[in-house]
Amino acid sequence: MSEMHLVHMFFHSPITHTALSWASEEDGHLAGMGDYGYWQDIARTLERGCFDAAFFADTPAASDQYKGGPETPLKYGVVWPTHDPMPLAAVMTAATKHLGVGVTLSITGNSPYLAYRRLSTLDYLSGGRIGWNVVTGHMQAEHKAVGQQLVPHAERYDAADEFMEVCYKLWDSFGEGALPMDKAAGILADPDKIEKVRHEGKYFRCEAVSPTLPSPQGRPVIFQAGSSGRGMEFAVKHAEAIFAIQPHLKAMTAFRERFDAAATKAGRDPIGILFGLQYVLGSTEEEAHRRLEALRERVPLDAGLSRLSAPLGIDCSTLDPDQPLEEVPTQASQGMAQALSQIGSDTGKKITVREAAIQMGLSVGLPQVIGSPEQVADEIERHWRESGAFGFNLSAPTKPGMIEEFVDHVVPILQDRGLVRRDYSGNTLRDNLGF
């Protein structure tokens, strides 16, 4: 491993992972969220820090799992409003020359042809700097919003496999010499060298020629975040890189070893994993912890319980806040308990529903690295070396100031240690990721 790869995570929403961060005096995100210029400034900052990409997670509907309705997310701005990230991919790549943008697009509520057209148009316009985080959609709310039923977990991935099959057919439909673009002859394309896609499957139908020209990287980089057995199978089949949230360093290492084994079994080389980390910076360790506590004190229990309800698939208002999370009668809670930051990770302490909710309100299960720039750089390096990570998908609790602090004060330390590039080596996202 010569260099780590850095991606920065966002939602097109008032917060990323920290509930009510928009209410912090340090945060300018709410005011800037609706301004293209604000997002372009962030893109230029990330490019200055030689990040591979900005990445947009997306939940396209307000969760209604908690108390049977969306009132709590609406009241506190917990990933609501939830705007489409696609336009931001356009304006952020337009403001930069090298930075990639990864966008989440679910198979729920989309057809393969229309998803292909949107993503490939962005990839073409950006000169090959788009990534696609393929998700199946796990929330009842987003299925209800588009008039669909939430189907069983494994079947969602079966549909996603077929969705990707159609997209691959469209991406692969251009033969050698298909686009002469000969002005003198007046010939743009050779129709005989562009295959018409005809697909009739269990879940999708498509009869079409590609509506877009190919980008310099051919197709968007495919990201995935599946970690269940079936989700991992899907990721190993399709992903070029993996996004993962694991609660602490030991779990990161175990996860990477499990994914490496799955890739080897499928006949693939190991797939690079970008682990989620939330950083909280200060000029000193004490200042960083003061900033963290100010954020923690602002998280209402209701907001945390609401955020916890959606991935658990239950209404957490029905639970005793002081009962151990592992006793919650749902299979999902076992996995979620392991993804709730570092509470009790080294002590064996049982995490209560209350503690889990507050931690969900702070970081949604991302481990936190807290301290001065030197300390944060030390922790990022330690996590990288010991976990075997490809790199990190970073999250700032407040924006844009803390992102600027990271680029100005942490990135130079990592560069001086030879851990992060000082310049870009290629022009496309796939080039810069080394694929």
C-alpha positions as CSV (number, residue, x, y, z in Angstrom):
1,M,0.0,0.0,0.0
2,S,1.7,3.2,-1.2
3,E,-1.0,5.8,-0.7
4,M,-4.4,6.0,0.9
5,H,-7.4,7.2,-1.0
6,L,-9.7,9.9,0.4
7,V,-13.3,10.5,-0.3
8,H,-15.6,12.9,1.6
9,M,-19.2,12.0,2.4
10,F,-22.3,14.3,2.2
11,F,-26.0,14.2,1.9
12,H,-27.9,16.8,-0.1
13,S,-29.6,17.6,3.2
14,P,-29.1,19.9,6.2
15,I,-26.8,17.3,7.9
16,T,-24.6,14.4,6.9
17,H,-24.3,12.3,10.1
18,T,-24.6,14.7,13.0
19,A,-28.2,15.6,14.0
20,L,-28.8,19.3,14.5
21,S,-25.3,20.2,13.3
22,W,-27.1,22.7,11.1
23,A,-28.0,24.6,14.3
24,S,-24.3,25.0,15.4
25,E,-22.9,28.5,15.2
26,E,-19.9,26.9,13.5
27,D,-22.0,25.4,10.7
28,G,-22.7,27.3,7.4
29,H,-24.1,24.3,5.6
30,L,-27.8,25.1,6.0
31,A,-27.4,28.6,4.5
32,G,-25.2,27.3,1.7
33,M,-27.1,24.1,0.8
34,G,-29.2,25.6,-1.9
35,D,-26.4,27.6,-3.5
36,Y,-24.5,26.0,-6.4
37,G,-21.5,28.2,-5.5
38,Y,-21.3,26.8,-2.0
39,W,-21.0,23.2,-3.4
40,Q,-18.5,24.4,-6.0
41,D,-16.4,25.9,-3.2
42,I,-16.4,22.6,-1.3
43,A,-15.4,20.8,-4.5
44,R,-12.4,23.1,-5.0
45,T,-11.4,22.7,-1.4
46,L,-11.5,18.9,-1.7
47,E,-9.5,19.1,-5.0
48,R,-6.9,21.3,-3.2
49,G,-6.6,18.4,-0.7
50,C,-6.2,15.9,-3.6
51,F,-9.3,13.9,-2.6
52,D,-10.4,11.3,-5.1
53,A,-14.0,12.3,-4.8
54,A,-17.0,13.8,-3.0
55,F,-19.6,11.1,-2.3
56,F,-23.3,11.6,-1.8
57,A,-25.2,9.1,0.2
58,D,-29.0,9.4,-0.4
59,T,-32.2,8.3,1.3
60,P,-34.8,9.7,-1.1
61,A,-37.7,9.9,1.4
62,A,-38.1,11.0,5.0
63,S,-38.1,8.0,7.3
64,D,-41.5,7.2,8.9
65,Q,-40.4,4.3,11.0
66,Y,-40.3,6.3,14.3
67,K,-43.7,6.9,16.0
68,G,-45.3,5.8,12.7
69,G,-44.6,9.0,10.8
70,P,-42.1,11.5,9.5
71,E,-42.7,14.2,12.1
72,T,-39.4,13.8,14.0
73,P,-37.1,13.9,11.0
74,L,-39.0,16.9,9.7
75,K,-38.9,18.7,13.1
76,Y,-35.2,18.3,13.6
77,G,-34.0,18.2,10.0
78,V,-32.7,14.6,10.3
79,V,-31.9,13.9,6.7
80,W,-34.8,16.0,5.6
81,P,-35.3,17.7,3.3
82,T,-33.6,15.1,1.0
83,H,-32.7,16.7,-2.3
84,D,-31.5,14.9,-5.4
85,P,-27.7,14.8,-5.4
86,M,-27.4,14.5,-9.2
87,P,-27.3,18.2,-10.0
88,L,-24.5,18.6,-7.6
89,A,-22.4,16.1,-9.4
90,A,-22.7,18.3,-12.5
91,V,-21.8,21.6,-10.8
92,M,-19.0,20.2,-8.6
93,T,-17.2,18.5,-11.5
94,A,-17.7,21.7,-13.6
95,A,-15.8,23.6,-11.0
96,T,-12.9,21.2,-10.8
97,K,-10.5,19.3,-13.2
98,H,-9.8,16.1,-11.3
99,L,-12.2,15.6,-8.4
100,G,-14.6,12.8,-8.9
101,V,-18.2,12.7,-7.6
102,G,-19.9,9.5,-6.4
103,V,-23.7,9.5,-6.3
104,T,-26.1,7.0,-4.8
105,L,-28.9,5.9,-7.0
106,S,-31.3,3.2,-6.0
107,I,-32.9,0.6,-8.2
108,T,-36.1,1.4,-6.3
109,G,-38.3,3.7,-8.4
110,N,-35.9,3.7,-11.4
111,S,-35.6,1.8,-14.6
112,P,-32.2,0.6,-15.8
113,Y,-32.4,2.7,-19.0
114,L,-33.2,6.0,-17.2
115,A,-30.6,5.4,-14.5
116,Y,-28.0,4.6,-17.2
117,R,-28.9,7.8,-19.1
118,R,-28.6,10.1,-16.1
119,L,-25.4,8.6,-14.9
120,S,-23.7,8.3,-18.3
121,T,-24.7,11.9,-19.2
122,L,-22.9,13.1,-16.0
123,D,-19.9,10.9,-16.7
124,Y,-19.7,12.2,-20.3
125,L,-20.0,15.8,-19.3
126,S,-17.4,15.5,-16.5
127,G,-14.8,13.8,-18.7
128,G,-15.2,10.5,-16.8
129,R,-15.3,11.6,-13.1
130,I,-18.6,10.0,-11.9
131,G,-19.0,7.0,-9.6
132,W,-22.3,5.2,-8.9
133,N,-23.1,3.7,-5.5
134,V,-25.6,1.1,-6.4
135,V,-28.2,0.5,-3.6
136,T,-31.5,-1.5,-3.5
137,G,-33.3,0.7,-1.1
138,H,-34.1,-0.6,2.4
139,M,-36.6,2.0,3.8
140,Q,-40.4,1.5,3.7
141,A,-40.8,5.2,3.1
142,E,-38.9,5.3,-0.2
143,H,-40.9,2.4,-1.5
144,K,-44.2,3.9,-0.5
145,A,-43.2,7.2,-2.1
146,V,-42.8,5.6,-5.5
147,G,-45.8,3.3,-5.1
148,Q,-43.8,0.1,-4.6
149,Q,-43.8,-2.7,-2.0
150,L,-40.7,-3.4,0.0
151,V,-39.7,-6.8,-1.2
152,P,-37.5,-9.3,0.8
153,H,-33.8,-8.5,1.1
154,A,-32.5,-11.3,-1.1
155,E,-35.0,-10.6,-3.9
156,R,-34.0,-6.9,-3.9
157,Y,-30.5,-8.0,-4.8
158,D,-31.7,-10.4,-7.4
159,A,-33.5,-7.5,-9.1
160,A,-30.3,-5.4,-8.7
161,D,-28.3,-8.0,-10.5
162,E,-30.7,-7.8,-13.4
163,F,-30.7,-4.0,-13.3
164,M,-26.9,-4.0,-13.7
165,E,-27.1,-6.6,-16.5
166,V,-29.2,-4.1,-18.5
167,C,-26.8,-1.2,-17.8
168,Y,-23.8,-3.4,-18.8
169,K,-25.4,-4.2,-22.1
170,L,-25.9,-0.5,-22.8
171,W,-22.3,0.4,-21.8
172,D,-20.9,-2.4,-23.9
173,S,-23.0,-1.6,-27.0
174,F,-20.4,0.5,-28.8
175,G,-18.2,-1.5,-31.1
176,E,-14.7,-0.5,-32.4
177,G,-15.0,2.5,-34.8
178,A,-18.7,3.1,-33.9
179,L,-18.2,6.9,-33.6
180,P,-16.3,8.2,-36.6
181,M,-17.7,11.7,-36.1
182,D,-16.5,12.5,-39.7
183,K,-17.5,16.1,-40.5
184,A,-16.4,15.9,-44.2
185,A,-18.5,12.8,-44.8
186,G,-21.3,14.0,-42.5
187,I,-21.3,10.7,-40.6
188,L,-21.5,10.9,-36.8
189,A,-21.9,7.2,-36.0
190,D,-21.9,3.8,-37.7
191,P,-25.3,2.2,-36.8
192,D,-23.9,-1.2,-37.7
193,K,-21.4,-0.9,-34.8
194,I,-23.8,0.2,-32.1
195,E,-25.8,-2.8,-30.8
196,K,-29.4,-2.4,-30.0
197,V,-30.1,-3.8,-26.5
198,R,-33.0,-6.2,-26.2
199,H,-33.6,-7.4,-22.7
200,E,-36.6,-9.3,-21.3
201,G,-36.1,-10.5,-17.8
202,K,-37.9,-11.3,-14.6
203,Y,-37.8,-7.7,-13.3
204,F,-37.0,-5.4,-16.2
205,R,-37.5,-5.0,-19.9
206,C,-35.5,-2.7,-22.2
207,E,-35.3,-2.3,-26.0
208,A,-33.1,0.6,-26.9
209,V,-29.8,1.9,-28.3
210,S,-27.6,3.9,-25.9
211,P,-28.9,7.4,-25.6
212,T,-25.5,8.8,-24.5
213,L,-21.9,8.9,-25.8
214,P,-19.3,7.0,-23.8
215,S,-17.1,9.0,-21.4
216,P,-13.3,8.7,-21.4
217,Q,-13.5,6.1,-18.6
218,G,-16.2,4.2,-20.5
219,R,-18.7,3.9,-17.6
220,P,-19.0,5.3,-14.1
221,V,-16.9,3.6,-11.3
222,I,-19.2,1.2,-9.5
223,F,-19.3,1.5,-5.7
224,Q,-21.3,-0.7,-3.3
225,A,-21.9,-1.0,0.4
226,G,-23.5,-4.5,0.8
227,S,-22.2,-6.3,3.9
228,S,-24.8,-9.0,4.4
229,G,-24.2,-12.4,2.8
230,R,-26.3,-11.6,-0.2
231,G,-25.2,-8.0,-0.3
232,M,-21.5,-9.1,-0.2
233,E,-22.2,-11.5,-3.1
234,F,-23.6,-8.6,-5.1
235,A,-20.7,-6.3,-4.2
236,V,-18.1,-8.9,-5.1
237,K,-19.8,-9.4,-8.5
238,H,-20.2,-5.7,-9.4
239,A,-18.1,-3.3,-7.2
240,E,-14.8,-1.7,-8.0
241,A,-14.6,-0.3,-4.5
242,I,-16.6,-0.9,-1.3
243,F,-17.9,1.7,1.2
244,A,-18.2,0.2,4.7
245,I,-19.0,1.4,8.2
246,Q,-17.4,-0.7,10.9
247,P,-17.4,0.3,14.6
248,H,-13.7,0.2,15.4
249,L,-10.3,-0.9,14.0
250,K,-10.6,-4.6,15.0
251,A,-13.9,-4.8,13.2
252,M,-12.5,-3.0,10.1
253,T,-9.7,-5.6,9.9
254,A,-12.1,-8.5,10.3
255,F,-14.5,-7.1,7.7
256,R,-11.6,-6.6,5.2
257,E,-10.4,-10.1,5.7
258,R,-14.0,-11.5,5.2
259,F,-14.4,-9.4,1.9
260,D,-11.0,-10.5,0.7
261,A,-11.9,-14.2,1.2
262,A,-15.2,-13.6,-0.6
263,A,-13.4,-12.0,-3.6
264,T,-10.9,-14.8,-3.8
265,K,-13.7,-17.4,-3.7
266,A,-15.3,-15.6,-6.7
267,G,-12.0,-15.5,-8.6
268,R,-11.4,-11.8,-8.1
269,D,-8.5,-9.9,-6.6
270,P,-9.2,-8.1,-3.3
271,I,-11.5,-5.2,-3.7
272,G,-10.5,-1.9,-2.1
273,I,-12.5,-0.9,0.9
274,L,-13.1,2.7,1.9
275,F,-14.1,2.7,5.6
276,G,-16.2,5.5,7.1
277,L,-14.5,7.8,9.6
278,Q,-15.9,11.0,11.3
279,Y,-13.2,13.5,12.2
280,V,-13.6,16.2,14.9
281,L,-10.8,18.7,14.7
282,G,-9.5,21.4,17.1
283,S,-6.3,23.3,17.4
284,T,-5.7,21.2,20.5
285,E,-7.1,17.9,21.8
286,E,-9.1,19.9,24.4
287,E,-10.7,22.1,21.8
288,A,-11.7,19.1,19.7
289,H,-13.4,17.5,22.6
290,R,-15.2,20.7,23.5
291,R,-16.5,20.9,19.9
292,L,-17.7,17.2,20.1
293,E,-19.4,17.8,23.5
294,A,-21.2,20.8,22.1
295,L,-22.5,18.7,19.2
296,R,-23.5,15.8,21.6
297,E,-25.4,18.1,23.9
298,R,-27.5,19.4,21.0
299,V,-28.7,15.9,19.9
300,P,-32.3,15.4,21.1
301,L,-33.0,11.8,22.2
302,D,-36.0,11.8,19.8
303,A,-33.7,12.6,16.9
304,G,-31.3,9.9,17.7
305,L,-34.1,7.3,18.3
306,S,-35.6,8.3,14.9
307,R,-32.2,7.8,13.2
308,L,-31.9,4.4,14.9
309,S,-35.4,3.3,13.9
310,A,-34.9,3.2,10.2
311,P,-31.9,0.8,9.9
312,L,-33.3,-1.4,12.7
313,G,-36.7,-1.6,11.0
314,I,-38.6,-1.0,14.2
315,D,-40.2,2.0,16.1
316,C,-37.6,2.7,18.8
317,S,-40.2,4.9,20.7
318,T,-41.6,1.5,21.9
319,L,-38.3,0.6,23.6
320,D,-37.0,1.2,27.1
321,P,-34.1,3.6,26.5
322,D,-32.0,2.0,29.2
323,Q,-32.3,-1.6,28.0
324,P,-29.3,-3.1,26.3
325,L,-29.6,-2.8,22.5
326,E,-28.6,-6.4,22.0
327,E,-31.8,-7.5,23.8
328,V,-34.0,-5.7,21.2
329,P,-35.9,-8.5,19.5
330,T,-34.8,-8.0,15.9
331,Q,-32.0,-9.6,13.9
332,A,-31.0,-6.2,12.6
333,S,-30.1,-4.9,16.1
334,Q,-27.2,-7.3,16.3
335,G,-25.6,-5.9,13.2
336,M,-26.4,-2.3,14.2
337,A,-25.0,-2.7,17.7
338,Q,-21.7,-3.6,16.1
339,A,-21.8,-0.5,13.9
340,L,-22.4,2.1,16.7
341,S,-19.0,3.6,17.0
342,Q,-16.7,2.7,19.8
343,I,-19.1,2.6,22.7
344,G,-18.1,-0.4,24.8
345,S,-16.0,-1.8,21.9
346,D,-13.0,-2.6,24.1
347,T,-14.6,-2.9,27.5
348,G,-17.4,-5.4,26.8
349,K,-19.9,-2.9,28.1
350,K,-23.5,-3.5,26.9
351,I,-24.7,-0.6,24.8
352,T,-28.1,0.8,25.8
353,V,-30.7,2.0,23.4
354,R,-30.2,5.5,24.8
355,E,-26.4,5.4,24.2
356,A,-26.9,3.9,20.7
357,A,-29.5,6.6,19.8
358,I,-27.2,9.5,20.9
359,Q,-24.3,7.9,19.0
360,M,-26.5,7.5,16.0
361,G,-27.4,11.1,16.3
362,L,-23.7,12.0,16.4
363,S,-22.0,9.8,13.8
364,V,-24.5,7.0,12.6
365,G,-22.0,4.4,13.6
366,L,-18.9,5.9,12.1
367,P,-15.9,5.6,14.4
368,Q,-14.6,9.1,15.4
369,V,-11.1,10.4,15.3
370,I,-10.8,13.4,17.6
371,G,-8.0,15.8,18.3
372,S,-5.5,18.2,16.9
373,P,-4.4,17.9,13.3
374,E,-1.4,15.8,14.3
375,Q,-3.5,13.5,16.4
376,V,-6.2,13.1,13.7
377,A,-3.4,12.3,11.1
378,D,-1.9,9.8,13.5
379,E,-5.2,8.0,14.0
380,I,-6.0,8.0,10.3
381,E,-2.6,6.5,9.5
382,R,-3.0,3.9,12.3
383,H,-6.4,2.8,11.0
384,W,-5.1,2.6,7.4
385,R,-2.0,0.6,8.2
386,E,-3.7,-1.8,10.6
387,S,-6.9,-2.4,8.8
388,G,-5.5,-2.8,5.3
389,A,-8.0,-0.2,4.0
390,F,-7.9,1.2,0.5
391,G,-8.7,4.5,2.2
392,F,-11.5,6.4,4.0
393,N,-14.8,7.9,3.3
394,L,-14.6,10.9,5.7
395,S,-17.4,12.8,7.3
396,A,-17.2,16.3,9.0
397,P,-19.8,17.1,11.7
398,T,-19.9,20.7,10.6
399,K,-19.4,22.3,7.2
400,P,-17.7,23.8,5.4
401,G,-15.2,25.1,8.0
402,M,-14.1,21.8,9.4
403,I,-13.5,20.5,5.8
404,E,-11.2,23.4,5.2
405,E,-9.4,22.8,8.4
406,F,-8.9,19.2,7.4
407,V,-7.5,20.1,4.0
408,D,-5.3,22.9,5.4
409,H,-3.9,21.2,8.4
410,V,-4.3,17.4,8.3
411,V,-3.7,16.7,4.6
412,P,-0.3,18.4,4.6
413,I,0.8,16.1,7.5
414,L,-0.4,13.0,5.6
415,Q,1.4,14.3,2.4
416,D,4.6,14.9,4.3
417,R,4.4,11.2,5.5
418,G,4.0,10.1,1.9
419,L,0.5,8.7,2.6
420,V,-1.6,11.0,0.4
421,R,-0.8,12.3,-3.1
422,R,0.4,15.8,-3.8
423,D,-1.0,15.9,-7.3
424,Y,-3.4,13.9,-9.4
425,S,-1.9,11.2,-11.7
426,G,-4.9,10.9,-14.1
427,N,-7.9,12.7,-15.5
428,T,-10.7,10.2,-14.7
429,L,-12.0,9.0,-11.4
430,R,-11.0,5.4,-12.4
431,D,-7.5,6.6,-13.2
432,N,-7.1,8.4,-9.9
433,L,-8.4,5.4,-7.9
434,G,-5.8,3.3,-9.7
435,F,-8.2,0.9,-11.4
